Amino acid sequence: MTTTRIGLGQEKDGASALGEEDRQQLAGKYVAIVHPAWHSCGSFKVFAAQARAYRELGAQVISIALADAPVISRERKSKAYALLAEGFEAHARIFTGMPIRKIAKSEFLRAGMLWLRGNEARMRLQIAELTDFQPVAGSAGRLDLIHCNHFFSMPIAEKLRAANGCPVVLDTHDLQARQFVLRNSRRVRLPPAAKYEDMLALELKAMCGADLLIHLNAEESEEFKGLLPQKKHALLYPAVERMPAWHGGGDPIIVASANHANFLSLVWFLKEVLPLVRDVPVRILGNIDRAVRLGAPRLYNSYSNLFLGNAGRAKLAEAYRTSAAVLLPTTEGHGISIKTIEALSCGAPLIATPLAFRGFSINPASVPNVTLVEDAKAFACAVRAAYAAGQSPAFSGASSATRQFYERYFSEDAYRQSLWAILRENLGFERGEPAPLQTSAAGN
């Protein structure tokens, strides 16, 4: 086993430490980023940051977006995804998925029975395995690297490797079997319920096909090293696009996407915290409104005026910039929180439960403009104080402790530098020569 620890804890002088001469290490290389066709969530922001890093390293980037459900019309779905995937820039984009006609296949039906019992790992892998996909290559006739996201995308990565003979890096995005168990806790499933151990076994088997495993979070990085000691591992904290510097003057905000952990956390905030601070206006951004509307309709009706929905990039940036504080009422979840990193980037005061900083190798209490709270009453008191202070901010977000922390460890410059070091040390990559720039869109 080879382990590389790069990212959080690595020294770096300033947000722009890399010169232009350090941005072309992968010139002439062709990199395929394989990822679920998701948008409006933390994982999507990680995929987009990967693409930006590889482009700035000089590589030609091919995005391969995999639908996570059977597709009726690939062309229509591809166009819809392209509109929603704002901010993901690649030289070529391919959308693929399992055709709906394949649901009658025995392999899918067997996976479907397991899915009805909660085995999401088997179903996701089966969809990828039944996807109609013709392997692609760069314009030079080959790919040099496949950067795969999530274990269930590995069937596509394996096809690409077979055609190109290049290494596969797998971004694990934390231990997914735990996420599946959390989702199953509120779903109606047929007995016998899928076991964590069975889903984990599928996850680990798929991961074994990668040449290098990259982990986004310190805690689960250690766990994966114990589970797969024969593999190469690297800890690389994700980059998240920087938000504008905070200057206050507005309302406290919560930003959340519609996953189950965020749903449970927001329900706790609405039930336990908000009644204690009704006089403070709080804005809730992101598509979490859909999850609350479906999962807790009475609660949603009581607070529907607080939900602003899935704001675009410009509105989200403005919300961070003018917020009185960013609230992170996290009570559930596994793996590192992308929205916590995003909040750090703007430099606003943060009010958070300790779980919001899961997977970080730091003590968040040591960061001056972070307020950690353990219960609803303390959270409400902190919100009230932050709202009063945020109307006349005493400091600039550009120079705040959280902004500086973000720049040092989670900025795109830091990520790019660390990514190149990992490829060089683990896969033997060397500086390349420039390739002709070609920009295109494609379907598969």
C-alpha positions, 0 to 999 in steps of 0.5 A: 500500500502506498499512501500520499497525504496532500491537501489539508495541512500542506503549507502554501504561501498565498492563494496564487502561489502557482506561476504560469510555468506551473500550470502546464504539467499535463499539456498534451495529455487527455483526461476523461472525467467520469461522473454521475450526471448530477447537478445542484449538489456538493458532488457536482461542485467537486466534479466541476473543480476537477475539470478546472484543475485539469484544464489549468494543468494543460490537459484536454478534458472529456466529461462523461456524465452517467445517468443514474436511472434508465433513460428514455431519450438520451438526447433529451436528457443530455440537453436537459443536463447540459442546461443544469450543469452550469459551471462544468467546463470541458473540451468535450462533453458526453452524456450516456446512460442505460436505455430504458429498453434494458429494464427487461433484462434479467440482470436488471430485474435481479438488481431491481429486487435487491434495490427493493430491499435497499441495496442501492449499491447493486442497482447503481452498479447494474445501471452502469454495467448495462449502459450503452457506451462506446469507449472514447479517446482524445484527438491524439488517439488515446486517453492518458488518464481516467478520473472516475468519481464514485465506485458505481461509475467504475464499469464505464471507467473499466471500458475506457481503460480497456480501450486506452490502456491508461491508469484509472484514479477513483475519487471515492467521495466517502464511504457510500454504503453508509449513505445508502444505509442512512437513506434506507432508514426512512424508506419503505423496503421489502424484507429482508433489508439490505445489510451494510456489509453486503453493500460495502462488499460491492463497493470495495470490489468495484474500487479494486479496479482502480490504480489509485484511490483518492479520498476527500476526507481524513477519517474515511481515508484512514478507514479505506486504507484499512479496508483495502491495504493492497491499494494506493491511497491519497488524501486530497481535500476537495476544491470548491469555487470561491464565493465573493468576499463577505461584507454583511448587511443582510439576513442569515442564510442556510444553503443545502441540497436535497439529500437525506442528511440535509433534510434531517438537519434542516428539519431539526433547525426548523423544529428546534431552533427557529421557534426560539428566534422567530424575529430573525429572518433566515433565508434557505437556498438550494433545492432542499425545499423539494425534500422538505415539501415532500418529507415534512409538508406541514413544516414546509407550509409553516415556513414556506416563505423562508425557502428561495429554491435552487438559486443560480450561481449569481444569486447564490454568490450574492447571498453569501456576500450579503449574509449576516452569517452562514448557518450550518445546522448539521445533525446528520451526514457522512463524509466531508461537507462541501457546503461547509467549505463553500461557506468558509470561502466567503469569509462570513461568520459561521454558526455550526454544529460540530458535525458540519466539520466532519472529516476535517483534520482541524479543530474548528473552534480554533478559527476565530469567526466560527461559532460552534454550538451543541444544542438548539438554544445555543444555536438560536442565541448565536443566530440572534447575535450574528444577525445584530452584528452582521448589519454593521460588520466589524471586519471584511470577509476578504481578510477573515480567518475562515477566508484565509483558511479556505485559501490555504487549504481548499482553494483551486490553486491548492487543489491543482498543486496537490493533484499534480503531486499525487499523479506524479508520485503515485502514477509516474506522470511527467510534464507533457507538451502542449496539445492542440486545443479542441472544443466540442460537445458530444453524445454517446 
